[in-house]
Amino acid sequence: MIAFLIIAMTGLGVLGVVKMKAINADAAAIQSEWLPSVDALGELRANVIARRTIVRQHLLSDTAEAKQVMEMLLEDNLRSNDEIRRRYEKLVTLPAERALYAEWGQVWEAYLQGVRQVLALSRNSRGIASQEARDLNINTVSPIGTRVDEILKKSIELNNRQGDAAGKEAAETYRSAVRSLAIILGITVLIGTAVGVYIVRDVSRSITSIVTPMRELAAGHLDVVVPHRGENNEIGTMADALQFFKLTLIAKKAVDDDAAAEMRERATRLAVLATTDRLTGLYNRLKFDQALVSEIARAKRYEMPFSLVMYDVDRFKDVNDVHGHPAGDRVLVGLSDAISSHLRETDMLARWGGEEFAILLTGSDCHDACVVAEKLRTAVAQIVFDQVGSVTCSFGVTEYRDGDTPEVLVARADAALYQAKLNGRNRVELALPCGPDTDLSSAA
C-alpha cells in the first residue's frame, strides 16, 4: 500500500507539473503576446482619436498662432504613433493580425494625406477654416479616420479573443488537472482509507485556498492574498501561476488608469487651447459665442436682463505702424488686464478679434451697462503705456430684447460702436431704443 501510495503521489506530482506547465505557458502567452498587443493597439487608437480632435480644433482656430499650436500637437501625435507602431510590429504573430495591420497602414497613410490637404486649406484661411476645408474633413477625411479606428478595434478584438482563448485553455487545463487528481485520489482512498482520507483533506484544503483567490480575482478584487506561493509542490506551482496572473491584471489596470489619466489631461489642454485667446489670456470668440447663446436662453426662461458691450482701441493701426506690433500686443494685454479688474466675476470679457473686444454683463440693463462702459472708458484713458503713451477706446452698448438672436444682438452693439467712432471716438454710444421704463438721462 505504501508503494502504491508512493506511485500514486508520484503520478499526482507529474500530472500536476505537466498541467501547471501548460497553465504557465498560457499565462506567459497572455503576458508576453496578447496583453502588450492590446495595450499598444489601445494607445494607437487613443492617438488616432486625439489626432482627429486636434484637426477639428485646427479648423476652428481663428488665428495663425492657434493653428500653429495645433500643428505642433499633430507632429507630437505622429511621432508618438510611429514609436507605438515600432513596438507593436514586434508583437504581431498571427497572419490575420498581420493582414489587419497591413490594411490599417494603407488606410492610415490615406488619412494622413487627407489631413495634410485639410490643414493646407485651413492654414490658408485667415480665421476659422473655410467651408471647403470643413467639407473636405467631414465628407472625405473623417470617414477615412473612422475606418482607421474600426481596423484598430478589429485588431484589439482579435487579440482579446486570443487572450480569452489562452485563458480558457488555462482554465480547462486546471479543471482537467483537478479531475485527474480526484480520480487518482479516489483509487488511492479505496486501497488505503486512512492514508487516502488524510491526503484528500489536505489536498482539498490547498485547492480551496487557491480557488477562493481565483474567485476574488474574477470579481475584480486585486488585493486578494494568494497562499502557498513559493512552495516546492504542485499547489505552490499553481499558487505561483495565480500570483503571476494577479500581477498581470494589476499591471494592466495600472496601464489603463495611466492611459485614461493622460487622455483626460490631454482633453483639458485641448479645451483650454480651443477657448482661450493666446495673446491676452481672455476667452476667445468661440467661447463667447457659446456663452452668449446660453445667456439668451437664460434671459428667455427667467426674464432676467443682460447687456452686451463691444469696444475697440481707437487708432490702433497707428500704434502698430509707429511703435511696432510687439508694442501693440503689450497695449492689448495691458488693456485686457485693466478692464478685467473692473468687471464682476459673473461678467465675461472676450477678445472678439484684432483690437475689438466684447463684454457680457449679466443682470444689467442698458442703463447699468452704460455706467460700466463709461467707467471703463475713463479707466482706459488714464493708463500710460511705455513707449506708446495713452490710448483711448470707443464703446457700443445694447441690451437684450425679447426675440433677439446672437447675430442681431452683436450687430446692434457693433453698430453702436461704429456710431461712437463716427462721433469722435473715446466715447460710449447706446443702441436705441433701450428697454422699457429705463431712465437714460445719466447714461447719456
C-alpha angles and dihedrals in degrees: 000000000000089000090050091048090051090050091046092049090048089052090049091051094048092047092047092049092048093048093044090050088055091048091047090049091053092046091048090051090053091049099042102034120016103034095047090047092051091047092050093046090048090053090048091051092048090051092049091051090047090050092053089050092050091050090054090049089051089056091049095046112108099197135058089235093057091047090051090054090052091050091052089053089050091053091051089048092052093048090050091050092051091052092049091047092053089052094046095047089065090057099051110110110146120080090225091052091048091051091051091049092050090050091048091052092055094047091044091055089050090050093050090051090051091048090053090054092048092048091049091054092043092048091054090056115092093216134359110002119276123259088252091059093046092047091049090051096045100040102034116011100039093054088053089050089051089053090050089054093046092054090050090050090052090050091050091048090050092052091045090053091050091048091048090049091052090048092049090048090052090049092048090048089051092049090047090052091050092049092049092048091050092052094049091045090050092054090046091052091054091056100039113020098180096046092038094053091052093050093047092051093047095047092042092055091048093049091047090052088056097042092053093059088045090058091045090052091048088054090053099256100139094173093070116127116236111213128210095037114161095014114142096234141075094277090049090052091051091047091051090050091049091048089051090052090048091052089048091055091047091050092049092049090050091051091048092049092049091048091050092049091049091050091050091050092047092049090051092052092049091049091053092048091048096052105033132079107235097215104044101023089232125128113279129233094268092057092044092052090054092049091048092054091049093048092051090052090049092049091052093050101042100023090233118156124236135171138213123219122193120189140164138185114269115241091354091158088064090055091054094043096048103034103022134250095281089060090047090052090052089052092052092048093047093048091048092053093046096048092044089057091057095052131084123249089248092056121086126219120191138170106247095189139304107346094341122104137182132213126199110205109195119208092008126122123209093272092055090044092053090051091051092046092050091051090050092048091052092046092051093050090056095056117100116201123204112258093357102057121199126354132186135214134213120219134205118195133192137163126225113262125199109271096022118144121207090255094052093046093050092045091053093049090046091051090052089050090051089051089053088055092050091049094058106284126253091076143099120246124190122212106233143249095050127195120302121277092014121144107220098174095101092041091056 
